[in-house]
Amino acid sequence: MRAARLIKMVLLLQSRPSMTGAELARELEVSERTVTRDAQALSEAGVPVYADRGRAGGYRLVGGYRTRLTGLARTEAEALFLSGVPGALREMGLQDAASAARLKVSAALLPSLRDAPDSAARRFHLDAPAWFQEPETPAWLPVIAEAVWADRRIGAVYRRGERPVERELEPYGLVLKAGVWYLCARVTGDGAFRTYRIDRFGQVEVREERFDRLPDFDLAAFWAGQAERFARSILRAAVVVRLSPEGARRLPYAVDPAAAREALADAGEPDGEGWLTVTVPVESQDVAHEQLTALGPEAEVLAPAGLRERFAADAARLAARYGRADGA
């Protein structure tokens, strides 16, 4: 523990011209007295740590001293590519590796580039979850993330609906989508690639044996294909809608964007009032009712009849509500 702290202290001093005892204590999460003892220990070990006295004093390395401890370990280098998503790193258990990697890179940078990490942090932040949600870290995420990094097979119990199933998987990659974690894995036995929600794993055991990754597997391309197939698979119904020009513009924001674009592309010419009639694939009539309500008076549902009746009932209730003189 102390050895790691001493190494971190050297790297901190190497990355900056000087640091006060209070700054070092805050970074190392120790007392200033411990900082004094650590600086003395480094000096006795041959590391030229010099302490400047006085109000403007602090600690610094003298003589252009450079440590050889700036080489990145594999896990640190991999974690560094995710340094723009601290929440994801923390949930996967890689926060310490990323912190060490950034410190080593900072120590190796030229003095003129030392502000690069802070400059990037001031200009970019990723907030992945959707609004009005408090995402929870899935219990098995750190374990699965470790297996992904190490290319180790896992045995898992996965909840499919109400029925638990056992799976032997080769975990290829993790995806964070709108605050939800997914595992892209190859099923041992049939070799098929499938996607699993991390929060539906009831038990995970990391195997000792490793697996050989297929060299042509592209995680981003696989996820894009899965997402598109999933989006299309749930669109099992269709509605016929008449849209004003404003309604046509807003349609992709109300329903599935790809489905909306295809429906608009297949629409005929506008009618005498400039309205388009389109057939839109939807998940269900209930979902369509919720989605198309957002278009308000810019849309008129023509079919199916049951959905049109629901909108007619909504319109009658709104007319009755807003037609009251007292607003009661």
C-alpha positions in Angstrom: 0.0 0.0 0.0 2.7 2.4 0.9 4.9 1.5 -2.1 2.0 2.3 -4.4 1.5 5.7 -2.6 5.2 6.5 -2.9 5.1 5.7 -6.7 2.0 7.9 -7.1 3.7 10.7 -5.2 6.7 10.6 -7.6 4.4 10.7 -10.6 2.5 13.6 -9.2 5.7 15.6 -8.6 7.0 14.6 -12.0 3.8 15.9 -13.7 3.9 19.4 -12.0 6.6 22.0 -11.2 5.8 21.7 -7.5 3.0 20.8 -5.1 2.2 21.9 -1.6 2.0 19.4 1.3 -1.8 20.0 1.4 -2.2 19.3 -2.3 -0.2 16.1 -2.0 -2.1 15.0 1.0 -5.4 15.6 -0.8 -4.3 13.7 -3.9 -2.8 10.8 -1.9 -5.7 10.8 0.7 -3.3 11.0 3.7 -2.3 13.5 6.3 0.4 16.2 5.6 2.5 14.5 8.3 2.4 11.3 6.2 3.4 13.4 3.1 6.5 14.7 5.0 7.5 11.1 6.0 7.0 9.8 2.5 9.1 12.6 1.0 11.9 11.8 3.5 11.6 8.1 2.6 11.9 8.9 -1.1 14.9 11.1 -0.5 16.6 8.4 1.4 15.9 6.0 -1.4 17.7 8.3 -3.9 14.7 10.1 -5.4 15.7 13.8 -5.3 12.6 15.2 -3.6 13.3 18.8 -2.4 11.1 20.6 0.2 10.9 24.4 -0.2 10.1 26.2 3.1 7.8 29.2 3.7 4.4 30.2 2.6 5.0 29.6 -1.1 6.9 26.4 -0.4 6.1 22.9 -1.4 7.7 19.7 -2.8 9.4 19.3 -6.1 11.8 17.1 -8.0 15.2 18.5 -8.7 17.8 17.9 -11.4 15.4 17.0 -14.2 14.7 13.7 -12.5 12.5 11.4 -14.5 11.2 8.1 -13.3 10.9 5.0 -15.5 7.5 4.2 -14.0 5.5 5.9 -16.8 5.0 2.8 -18.9 1.3 1.9 -19.3 0.0 -1.5 -18.2 -2.4 -3.2 -20.6 -5.5 -2.6 -18.3 -4.5 1.0 -17.8 -4.1 1.7 -21.6 -7.4 0.1 -22.3 -9.1 2.0 -19.5 -7.6 5.2 -20.8 -9.8 5.1 -23.9 -12.8 5.3 -21.7 -11.6 8.2 -19.6 -14.3 10.4 -20.9 -17.0 8.3 -19.2 -16.0 8.2 -15.5 -19.4 6.8 -14.5 -19.0 3.8 -16.8 -15.4 3.2 -15.5 -16.6 3.3 -11.9 -19.4 0.8 -12.5 -17.0 -1.6 -14.3 -14.5 -1.3 -11.4 -11.8 0.4 -13.6 -11.7 3.8 -12.0 -8.4 3.2 -10.2 -6.8 1.8 -13.4 -8.0 4.8 -15.4 -6.7 7.2 -12.7 -3.3 5.6 -12.7 -3.2 5.7 -16.5 -4.0 9.4 -16.7 -1.4 10.2 -14.1 1.3 8.3 -16.0 0.4 10.0 -19.3 0.4 13.4 -17.6 3.8 12.6 -16.1 5.1 11.7 -19.6 3.8 14.8 -21.4 5.8 17.8 -22.3 5.4 20.7 -19.9 3.5 22.6 -22.5 0.9 19.8 -22.7 0.4 19.2 -19.0 -2.9 21.0 -19.0 -4.4 18.7 -21.6 -6.3 16.4 -19.2 -7.9 19.4 -17.4 -8.6 21.1 -20.7 -10.4 18.0 -22.1 -12.4 17.6 -18.8 -13.6 21.2 -19.0 -14.9 20.7 -22.6 -16.4 17.2 -22.6 -18.7 15.2 -20.3 -20.9 12.2 -21.1 -24.1 11.8 -19.2 -25.4 8.5 -20.6 -28.6 7.8 -18.7 -31.9 9.3 -19.9 -33.6 12.1 -18.0 -35.7 11.4 -14.9 -33.9 8.1 -14.2 -31.7 6.9 -11.4 -29.8 4.0 -12.9 -28.5 1.3 -10.6 -25.2 -0.4 -11.2 -25.9 -4.1 -12.0 -24.5 -6.4 -9.3 -22.6 -8.6 -11.8 -21.2 -5.8 -14.0 -17.6 -5.6 -12.4 -17.3 -9.4 -12.6 -18.4 -9.6 -16.2 -16.2 -6.6 -17.1 -13.2 -8.4 -15.7 -14.1 -11.5 -17.8 -14.4 -9.3 -20.9 -11.0 -7.7 -20.4 -9.3 -11.1 -19.7 -11.1 -13.1 -22.4 -12.4 -15.6 -19.9 -15.5 -17.8 -20.4 -18.3 -17.3 -18.0 -21.0 -19.6 -16.7 -24.2 -17.7 -16.0 -27.8 -18.0 -15.0 -29.9 -15.5 -17.1 -33.5 -14.5 -16.5 -35.5 -14.8 -19.7 -39.0 -13.6 -18.9 -39.9 -15.4 -15.7 -37.7 -18.5 -16.5 -34.1 -18.7 -15.5 -31.8 -20.4 -18.1 -28.1 -21.5 -17.8 -25.6 -20.3 -20.4 -21.9 -20.8 -21.1 -20.7 -17.7 -22.8 -17.7 -16.1 -24.3 -18.0 -12.4 -23.3 -16.9 -10.3 -26.2 -17.9 -6.7 -25.2 -20.0 -4.4 -23.1 -22.4 -1.7 -24.4 -23.9 1.1 -22.3 -27.2 2.3 -23.9 -29.3 5.0 -22.3 -28.1 3.9 -18.8 -28.6 0.2 -19.4 -25.6 -2.2 -19.6 -25.6 -5.0 -22.2 -23.2 -7.9 -22.8 -22.5 -9.0 -26.4 -21.4 -12.6 -26.1 -20.9 -15.8 -28.1 -22.8 -18.8 -26.9 -20.5 -21.8 -26.3 -21.7 -24.7 -28.3 -23.7 -23.2 -31.2 -21.3 -20.2 -31.7 -24.1 -17.7 -32.1 -23.6 -14.1 -30.9 -26.4 -12.8 -28.7 -27.1 -9.7 -26.5 -27.9 -10.0 -22.8 -29.0 -7.3 -20.3 -26.5 -7.3 -17.4 -29.2 -6.6 -14.8 -30.9 -9.9 -15.8 -28.0 -12.1 -14.7 -28.8 -13.9 -11.5 -25.4 -15.6 -11.1 -22.1 -15.4 -12.9 -19.0 -17.5 -12.5 -15.7 -16.6 -14.4 -14.1 -19.7 -15.7 -10.3 -20.3 -15.7 -10.1 -21.1 -19.4 -9.7 -18.3 -21.9 -11.3 -18.1 -25.3 -9.8 -17.0 -28.6 -11.6 -14.0 -30.1 -12.6 -14.1 -33.7 -10.4 -11.5 -35.3 -13.1 -10.0 -37.5 -15.6 -9.4 -34.8 -16.6 -5.7 -34.7 -18.4 -4.8 -31.5 -19.8 -1.5 -32.8 -21.1 -3.0 -36.0 -22.6 -6.0 -34.2 -24.4 -3.7 -31.8 -25.7 -1.5 -34.6 -27.1 -4.5 -36.4 -28.7 -5.9 -33.2 -30.2 -2.6 -32.3 -31.7 -2.2 -35.8 -33.2 -5.7 -35.8 -34.6 -5.3 -32.3 -36.2 -2.0 -33.3 -37.9 -3.5 -36.3 -38.9 -6.7 -34.5 -41.1 -4.9 -32.1 -43.0 -3.0 -34.8 -45.8 -5.6 -35.2 -48.7 -3.3 -36.0 -49.4 -0.4 -38.3 -51.5 2.8 -38.2 -52.7 5.1 -41.0 -52.2 8.7 -40.1 -52.9 12.0 -41.9 -50.3 14.6 -41.2 -50.0 18.4 -41.6 -46.7 19.7 -42.8 -45.8 20.4 -39.2 -47.0 16.9 -38.2 -44.8 15.3 -40.9 -41.8 17.3 -39.6 -42.4 16.1 -36.0 -43.2 12.4 -36.8 -39.6 11.1 -36.5 -39.5 12.6 -33.0 -42.8 10.9 -31.9 -42.3 7.3 -33.3 -39.4 5.1 -34.3 -37.2 7.5 -36.5 -36.3 4.9 -39.2 -40.0 3.8 -39.5 -41.1 7.4 -39.7 -38.6 8.2 -42.5 -39.6 5.2 -44.5 -43.3 6.0 -44.1 -42.8 9.6 -45.2 -40.7 8.4 -48.2 -43.5 6.1 -49.3 -46.2 8.7 -48.9 -48.0 10.0 -52.0 -48.6 13.6 -52.9 -50.1 16.0 -50.3 -53.9 16.5 -50.5 -55.7 19.8 -51.2 -54.9 21.0 -47.7 -51.2 20.0 -47.9 -51.6 17.0 -45.6 -49.9 13.7 -46.2 -51.4 10.2 -45.5 -48.8 7.7 -44.3 -48.8 4.2 -42.9 -46.5 3.9 -39.9 -45.3 0.7 -38.3 -45.8 0.8 -34.5 -45.3 -1.6 -31.6 -49.0 -1.7 -30.6 -52.1 0.4 -30.6 -51.5 1.4 -27.0 -48.0 2.6 -27.8 -49.2 4.4 -30.9 -51.8 6.2 -28.9 -49.2 7.4 -26.5 -46.7 8.4 -29.2 -49.1 10.1 -31.6 -50.8 12.1 -28.9 -47.6 14.2 -28.9 -48.5 15.4 -32.3 -51.7 17.0 -31.1 -53.9 18.6 -33.8 -51.1 18.1 -36.4 -52.2 14.4 -36.9 -55.4 12.6 -37.6 -55.6 8.8 -37.2 -57.6 7.2 -39.9 -57.1 3.5 -39.1 -57.5 1.2 -37.3 -61.0 2.2 -36.3 -60.4 1.4 -32.6 -57.5 3.7 -32.3 -59.3 6.5 -34.2 -62.2 6.1 -31.7 -59.7 6.6 -28.8 -58.4 9.8 -30.3 -62.0 11.0 -31.0 -62.8 10.4 -27.3 -59.7 12.3 -26.3 -60.6 15.2 -28.5 -64.2 15.3 -27.1 -62.9 15.4 -23.5 -60.4 18.2 -24.4 -63.2 20.2 -26.1 -65.4 19.8 -23.1 -62.6 20.7 -20.7 -61.5 23.8 -22.6 -65.0 24.8 -23.5 -66.0 25.5 -19.9 -66.3 29.2 -19.2 -65.2 29.0 -15.6 -62.2 26.7 -16.4 -63.4 24.4 -13.6 
